[in-house]
Amino acid sequence: MGNCLKCFNTNNSNDNAVSTQRIQISEKISQDSRFETEELLQTTNLNNKTNHYDSNNFNKMPLVINGNSSSSLIDDKTTNQSVKESQLTDNAINKLFEEYKDKDEDAILSEGIERLCQDLQYSPDEFPILVLAFCLDAKQMCKFTKQEFIYGLRNLNASTINELRLRIIQIVEKLQSDDDLFKQLYRFTFHFGLDEGARILNLDMAMSLWKLVYYVHTPDNNLLERWLSFLSKENIRGIQRDTWLMFQNFAECFDINSYDSDEAWPSLFDDFVEYEIIRLKIFDQNIDKEVEQESNNNNNVL
C-alpha cells in the first residue's frame, strides 16, 4: 500500500524530524496568519464539531466566502457576485480534486494521497496530514471522497495547494492552544483509525495514532511513553472507544499516588497503575542496590 495514511510509523526514528517540524511550523506562523485563523475558524464548523453533514443536502449548503455565509448576503448584487465567486472557487477545487483522484473511482485513494502529501510537503504519516483528514471529516484512511474533499476545502476557503498548506499550518498552530479543538481532533482520530465495520481499534494502530495525535498536548511525565510500553507488554486485542476517549482525561489528571481504582475508569487503567507501581518499586530497589554496591566498593578501597 506504500506510504499511505494506513502506514503510520510505530518507531521513534521520526523524533528528531518531529522536533524540527514543530520549529518550522512555529516559524511560519506570523501574527497576521493567527488572526486570519481565528476568523477562518469562526466562520467554519471546526470550532464546534467536525464536518458531519447530510450528503443529500450537499449542494444546498450555504457557502463560506471570505468569511461570510452566502445565506446571509441579502443584497442581490452582492449575492450574484458572491455566487460567481463561489462557482469559480468550486471550479478550482474540482480541478484540484481531478489532479489527485483515482482513474477508476471518483475518490482520492492511496496513490493520489501520496502525491497530495508530496505537494503539501509532508509525509503521509505526519501530524498535519491527520489534521487534513480531520478538516475533511474523512471517514476512512487512504481515501478522500469527492464530497469530503470539495466540502472540506470549501469550508477551509482553500482552492489551491498553497492555500491548503497555509490553512493546515494555521490549524496546527491553533490546535496547540485550543483545548476544545484538540478534543474534537482526538475523538475524530479513533473513528478514523477503525477498519470498516469495526468497533475496536487494532492495538498497533491505536498505539501509532496515540503517538501521532499527541504531537500537540503531549501528556506530562512521559505518561504516553509509559502507557504505550505497558500496552506493548499486555495481551490486548484492541482498544475500545471508551478507553480511547477516557485516556485523554486520564492523562490530564493522572497521579499514581492519588489514583482511585473505585472511580469509573476502564479496568485497563487499573492494570496500568498496578503495572506502574510494580515497575517503580523494582526501579527503587535497583537504585538502592546500586547505592549499596557503590558504598561497599568505597569501603573496600579504604
Residue pairs with C-beta under 8 A, 6 or more apart in sequence:
1 7
1 110
1 142
2 110
2 111
2 114
3 114
3 123
3 124
3 125
4 110
4 113
4 114
4 124
4 141
4 142
5 110
5 113
5 124
5 125
5 129
5 133
5 141
5 142
6 110
6 141
6 142
7 124
7 125
8 125
8 205
8 208
8 209
8 211
8 212
9 125
9 208
10 204
10 207
10 208
10 211
14 125
18 127
18 215
21 126
21 127
22 215
25 128
25 169
25 172
25 173
26 173
28 169
29 169
29 170
29 173
33 166
33 169
33 170
33 173
34 170
34 173
36 170
37 170
37 171
37 173
37 174
38 174
39 67
40 67
40 156
40 157
40 167
40 170
41 47
41 171
41 174
41 181
42 67
43 64
43 67
43 68
43 69
43 157
44 64
44 155
44 156
45 51
45 155
46 135
46 155
46 171
46 181
46 184
47 178
47 180
47 181
49 184
50 134
50 137
50 184
50 188
51 135
51 136
51 137
51 151
51 152
51 155
52 137
53 61
53 137
53 151
55 147
58 147
58 151
61 151
62 69
62 70
62 71
62 72
63 69
63 70
63 82
63 86
63 89
63 154
64 154
64 155
64 157
65 82
65 85
65 86
65 89
65 157
66 85
66 157
67 157
68 82
70 79
70 82
70 83
70 86
73 79
73 82
89 154
89 159
90 150
90 154
92 159
92 160
93 149
93 150
93 153
93 154
93 159
94 150
96 153
96 159
96 160
96 161
97 108
97 146
97 149
97 150
100 108
100 112
100 113
100 115
100 116
101 107
101 108
101 112
101 146
102 108
102 109
102 111
102 112
106 145
106 146
107 143
107 144
107 145
107 146
108 116
108 143
108 144
108 149
109 142
109 143
110 142
110 143
112 144
113 124
113 142
113 143
113 144
114 124
117 123
117 124
117 126
117 129
119 161
120 128
120 129
120 132
120 161
120 164
120 165
120 168
121 165
122 128
122 129
123 129
125 212
127 172
127 212
127 213
127 215
127 216
128 168
128 169
128 172
130 185
130 189
130 192
130 212
130 213
131 168
131 171
131 172
131 175
131 185
132 164
132 168
133 141
133 144
133 188
133 192
134 184
134 185
134 188
134 189
134 192
135 152
135 155
135 156
135 167
135 168
135 171
136 144
136 148
136 149
136 151
136 152
136 153
137 148
137 151
137 152
137 188
138 144
138 145
138 148
138 192
139 145
139 148
139 191
139 192
140 192
140 194
140 196
141 192
141 193
153 159
153 164
156 163
156 164
156 167
157 163
157 167
158 164
158 166
158 167
171 181
172 216
174 181
175 181
175 182
175 185
175 216
175 217
176 216
176 217
179 217
182 216
182 217
183 248
185 213
186 213
186 245
186 248
187 245
189 209
189 212
189 213
190 201
190 209
190 241
190 244
190 245
192 209
193 201
193 202
193 205
193 206
193 209
194 200
194 201
195 202
199 240
199 241
200 237
200 238
200 239
200 240
201 209
201 238
201 239
201 240
201 241
201 244
202 238
203 231
203 236
203 237
203 238
203 239
206 231
206 238
206 239
206 244
207 228
207 231
207 232
210 224
210 227
210 228
210 247
211 224
211 228
214 224
218 224
219 251
219 252
219 254
223 251
223 254
224 251
226 276
227 247
227 251
227 272
230 271
230 272
230 275
230 276
233 275
234 271
236 268
240 266
242 266
243 266
243 268
243 269
246 265
246 266
246 269
247 269
250 265
250 269
256 273
256 276
256 277
256 280
259 273
261 270
261 273
